[in-house]
Amino acid sequence: MSATSEPTNRYIEDEFDRDMNYIPDRITRDARDGWPVEAGRYRLVVARACPWANRAIIVRRLLGLEDALSMGVCGPTHDWRSWTFDLDPGGVDPVLDIPRLRDAFLARYPDYPRGITVPAIVDVPSGKVVTNDFPWITHDLAHEWVDHHRAGAPDLWPDDRREEIEEVSRSVFDDVNNGVYRCGFAGKASAYERAYDRLFARLDRLSQRLETQRYLVGDTITEADVRLFTTLVRFDAVYHNHFKCNRSKLTEMPVLWAYARDLFQTPGFGDTVDFDHIKRHYYEVHRDINPTGIVPKGPDLTNWASPHFREQLGGEPFGDGTAPDEVPAAEQVPLAHNPALPAVRAA
């Protein structure tokens, strides 16, 4: 998600067209791009408001990479220049010693021409951004950081399901993850209506797929589920109203609502969600859509802890693996920001 409220994105016939030109470098075991996997060397910078960053937070937690890859968390709002570390004492990231993520981008590219986006991985010794290519970040956490995975970490990309995961993930990204943005940032009613129809057609197909199987691909959680979850968990709080995705609320789509609650109540998913940050970001920052900056009080979010009964479909979330440990104290979402968490933790 860009710190500049999507100004670097293009419009084709008034249809929102996301700029996918990110820094392409990858951190790999063989260091082919010059960046070797090395515990303690890098810092993952995120904002809990952002669905793309939320994906990285979830994958890092599921794989148990907290000790190998530290995490800096930006606040939910920002100005046109950059995401900021306003949650930290003095407004400065305690590891990178910078007030703005922009500083890490400019340290590497003094004339960086694009939006400053999260998630991003920064090389701590040099203070330079390595990559902000969010699709590859989570892919490489799963495939390249395997030597640092926790015991019992799930396989989010099983080899025998890889092709299906990629196919499902593409449709989720094109029509759902990015589809809500095409609705919200459409330049004309005709573009909005096309995006709206495409979004709900895909949600209906996903609902049909999930009627008889617990997860999107196979009997365990894969990255495809992570990708869909980050949009579903924001749907009623933001996208239904703010982005005009208002045919149905998530709570009015029974299969998807139960599926989303199942994931939310699975360690590694709901405990990464900060509804306060999500709502504040979209409603306060997108002044072109919400000029007053007023953040709605609703909806009621305690229902995320209600029973889902999806276990009746079989499957095990972590397969032969185990659930991650408790969230480290320094990374816990304040309970006031996620009203369903106390009930989930109690269960």
N, C-alpha and C positions, 0 to 999 in steps of 0.2 A: 504494500500500500504506500502510495507516494505521500510525502510530507507537503505536497503542494496541491492537495485536493484534485488530483488527476489532470493538471493542466498540460502535462506532456503527452497525454493520450490524444489520439487522432479521431476524427469523425469522418465516416464515409457515408454520404447521403444521409447525414444527420444521425447515423447510428454510431454509438460509442464503440471505439476500437482500441482496446488496451495496447499500450506500448510494451511489448515483451522483449525489448532490447536491454537486457541486464548485463552486468559484468560477468563474462562467461567463465572465469577461472574456477577451477574445482580443487578441493582439498582431497588428495588421494593417497593411497598407500604407496604408490610408486612415484609420487611427486611429479607427475608428468607436466603439470602446469607451474611447477616451482614451489608448490605448497604441500609439504608432506603432512600426513596425519601425525599429530604430536600432542599428547595430553598436556593440557595447561597452557598451550601456546596461543590459542584463539579464544575469542569471546563472541558468543552469539548475541546479537542485539535485536530485541523484539519490542513490540508494543502489544499489550494484551487486547487492545481494541481491534487489531488487524486480523482478518481471517487467515491471510497467508502466513503471518507470523505465528498465529495460534497453531497452525499445522506443524511448524517447526518445534514449538514448545511441547506439543503432545508427543511427537516422535522422539524427541530428546528424552522425555520422561519415560516413555514406554521402554526405551532401549537402555535406560539407566546411565546416561552419559553425563550426569550432573558433575561428577568429579573430574571428568576429562575435558569438558567444554563448559566454561562458566557462562553465565547469562546476565546481560544488562537489560533492564526494563525501562523503556521510555514512558513518559506520561501519556494520557489519552488525548491531549490537545497539543497544538503546535501552531506556529505561524508559517508564512510562505517559505521560510528558509529551510527548516529542518525539524525533524523530531528532536525533542529535548529530554535531558535526564533530570527533569524537575522533581522526580520522586526521591532523588538522592540528596543527602545533606549538601547544602550549598549549590544544588543544581548541577553537580559534576559527577560523572560516572567514576566510582571509586577505583576501578581498574584501569580504564583508559585515560582518566584524568582530563576529560573533555566535557563541555556543557551540551554540545550538539553532535548528533550523529554525522552531520554535514562535515565536521572537522576531520573525520576519518576518511571520508570520500575525497576531500580536497588535499589531504596529506598524500594521497596517491595520484590523484588527477586534479591539479590546480584549476583547471578550466572544465571540471565535470559538467556536462551540459544537460543532464537529465534530472528527474526527480530523485530526492533522497528517500529511498524506500527501506522498509523492514519486511522480512527479516534480512539482516546483513551479518556477515561474519568478518570480524576485524582481527588482524594479526597484532597481538598485544605488543611484542617487542618494537615493532616499527610504527605502530599506531595507524597503519594503513588498512583500508577496507580490502578484503580479498574478493568477496563475491556478494551479490544481492540477488542471485538467480534462484528464486525460491523453489521452483520445481526440482532443481538439482540438489539443493541444500538437503532436503529430506531424503532424497534418493541416496545421496552419499553418506548421510548419517547411518542409513541402514546397511549399505554395502561396503563402504570404505573404512568406517570406524568400528568394524566388527571386533577388533582386538580389545576394544574398550567397552563393549557391551556388557551389561550385568549378566550374571548367571540367571538363566530362565527368561531372558529377553525373547519376545515373540519374533517370529519371522514375518515381517510385513510385506515381503515380496517373495513368497515361495516360488521356486523355479518352475514347478509344474503348473502354476497359475499365472505366471508373469504376463503372458500375452493377454489373458482375459482382464487382469488388473489394469493393464495399460489401456485397453479398449474402454473399460468402464470409467476409468479415471478421466480419459479424454472427454467423454460425453458429460461427465459431472462438471468438469471445468468449463467446457464450452457453453453449456446450456444452463447450469445452475450457479456455480461459483462466480463465473463472469456474467451469467445471465441476469442476476439481480442488478449488477452495475449497468448493464445495457438498458434495463428498465429505468433505473434512477437517473442516469446521465443522458438519456436520449435527447436529441436536439429537436425532434418534432413528434407529434402524436403518432404519426404512421410508424416511425422507428420504434417508439415505445410499445405500440400494440404488437408489432412483430416480435419484439423481445419478450413481452408478456406471454404471448401465446406459446412461444418456444420454451420458456421457462416452465410453465405449468404442464405442457405436454410431456416434458422430460420428467417432472416430478411425478406425474401420473404413471409413467412407465417404470420409474424406480419403485413406486409404491406396489405395482403389480409384481415386480421382481421380488420384493421383500415380503410378499404375502406368505410365501412358503419356505423362505430361507432366512435365517437370523441375520446374516451378514451379506454384503454385496457380492463377495466372491468366496466361495467355499464355506467352511464351517468355523473359521476363525477371523479375527480382525486383520484386515490388510490396510495398506495405505489408502485404498479406495474409500474405505469407511472413514478414515481420518479426514479426507478431503471433503466428503459430503457433510460430515458432522459440523465443520466449522461454519458452513452456511446455514444449516438447519438451526443451530443454536442461536444464531442472530436473527432468525427469520421474524418471529413475532415482536421481538424487542426493537427491531430497526427496519428490516426490509419491507415488511407488510405495509407499514405506514410511510416511512421516510422515502422509500424507493418505489412506492405505489404498486407493490406486488400483492395486491389485495383481493385476488379471487377467493383465496382461502387462507386462513391462518394455519400455521403448523398444527395447532391444537385441533383444527377441524379436518385434518387429514389423518385418519386413525392409524394407518400402518406406519407412516413416516413419523408420526408423533411417538408411537410406542418404540420404534427403532431408535429415535433420537434419545429418548429417555433411557433406553437400555445402554447406549454408549455413554451418556452423561453419568450414569451411575457406576460405570466401569472405571476403576482407578486409572488415572492418566488422562481422562477426558474432562469430566465436569470439574475436577479440582484445578484445572488450568483456566477456567472461564471467569472473567471479571465483567459482569453485566454492567456495573457502574462505568467502567472504562469504555465499554462498547457503546453504550448510549451516549455518553458525553462526547466521544469522538465524532460520531456521525452527526448528531444534532447540533453540536457547537461549532464544528469545523466546517461543515458543508453549508455555509451561509448562502450559497447560490440556490440551494434547495430549501433551507430553513432559515430565512433572513433574521428572525428574532433570536435564534440561538437557544430557544426554550427547550429544555429536555423533558419529555413526558414522564410523569410519575409511574405509569404502568408499563407493561402489563404485570399481573401477578406472576411471580417467577417461582414460588414455592412448589408449584405443581410439577416441576422437573424431578422431584423426589417421589412422585406417586408410582405405584406398581406398574410394570410394563408387560409382564407375563411372556416376554419373548423367549425366555429359557425353554418354553414348551416346544419350540421349534428345533431344539437340540443345539449342537455346536458348543464350543468352549472359546471364550474370548481370546485366550492366550495359547490355545492349542496345548502342546506338551510343556509349555513354559509356565511362568508364574506372573502374578500381578506385581507391579512395581511397589517399592516401599513407600512409606509416607513421604509427602512432599517436604523437602528441607524447609526448616522454619523460615529462613530468609526469603523463600520463594512462594510462600503460601498466599493465596488470595484472601484478602480480608473477608470475614464472614458477612459483614454488612454489604459487600459488593456481590454476593452470590447467596441469596436467601435460602436456596435449596441445600447448600452444603452441609449444614448441621444434621439434617435428617439423613442425608446420604452417608455421612461419616458414621452416624449412629447405627445404621443398618450394616 
